[in-house]
């Protein structure tokens, strides 16, 4: 990723052989991910990434590494997050980079940063244990990165410390989940968390252990042995997934023009005059490998819209294809296999990214639309579902959910049931019945009623029909 005037690379996808800031090494069940930020590798001209501070390029590489460890290295049970530089783990987001960034870039940068931390926590829940080995100081976003890991180890050399100095230095609160994870995840007392975030110098090892800011400490001569013991414990206690076959994540390489972003299964049409982006998904034939690619393509498209096209405030989503293929994919995704679970989790993260994008997103249920199963979850993450032009007879609409989709990604239909008014009878339908819209859906150009902007029309009136 080369430097640019606006601090955003033209290509957001990367691969281990192109990493400039991370070193990834896999040895059996253990992977080591070492942060070694290239000071001259900033995306913005004139910015120096000192003391392992990071910019968008560093986070994009971390995001890629987390995903690849899930799919290309399923044998890995423990990931050690460490620094390749002496006396420092990570100094957090680069302040000079933030000072030069536009407001939209700052917002989207912080969103991506926190989403990447959430992906690390999701990997831990899936059985890939993450350990942060801090052989030096972790401050600001560097400590927030460590907080995303299951275990935090800190060297006790009388210099290394952990800190959240944003408040005393910049008069802002930690922006990527620091205080939230301290209190809700680690159970740190609120009064101690309050004091901690006012200490510019941070807290060194003994007090950090007493306050619950880290899990274990050791003097420099014993720190390596401590890390090895933690690795052995994590591998021994990690759930066993058998011997799943790894999946190679091929490069997406979309065709990008001034008006189009075209992938194999996703196509984005850009209309800057109207400030509209139309996102169309083409349902592939029933294959988990193809569903994995579709999820990655949609994820990349959402990030491109966030960073490259901030002026497009309205996103219109369509899903087209064969209802039979959609139903087959739904069944494949709800299988109890390692790959199905991983693709399901990735789909959930993509849906969450859509919801957090702060755009007006509408799912269009026009003629030829195929909102079935997991694809209906996509519609449930939009502000509303409507028809672009006129009324389409219900016989031409394919909108169906299966009972097991409630246990799918956890980000779509469950939210629709809990917060958008879908009736309780959906929970009683089980796998034998489905939901189909009953009344005419409103056209897209209708104004939402006051106080009802986030209600989906899916749940306004429906009937439960046998499959």
Secondary structure, 3 states (H helix, E strand, C coil): CCCECCCCCCCCCCCHHHCCCEEEEEECCEEEEEECCCCCCCCECCCCCHHHCECHHHHHHHHHHHHHHHHCCCCCCEEEEEECCCCEEECCECHHHHHHCCHHHHHHHHHHHHHHHHHHHHHHHCCCEEEEEECCEEECHHHHHHHCCCEEEEECCCCCEEECCHHHHHCCCCCCCHHHHHHHHCCCCHHHHHHHCCCCCCEEHHHHHHHCCCCEEECHHHHHHHHHHHHHHHHHHCCCCCCCCCCCCCCCCCEECCCEEECCCEEEEEECCCCEEEEEEECCCCCHHHHHHHHHHHHHHHHHHHHHCCCCCEEEEEEECCHHHHHHHHHHHCCCCHHHHHHHHHHHHHHHHHHCCCCEEEEECCCCEEEECHHHHHHHCCCEEEECCCCCCHHHCEEECCHHHHHCCCCCHHHHHHHCCCCCHHHHHCCCEEEEECCCCCECCCCCCCCCCCCCHHHCCEEEEEC
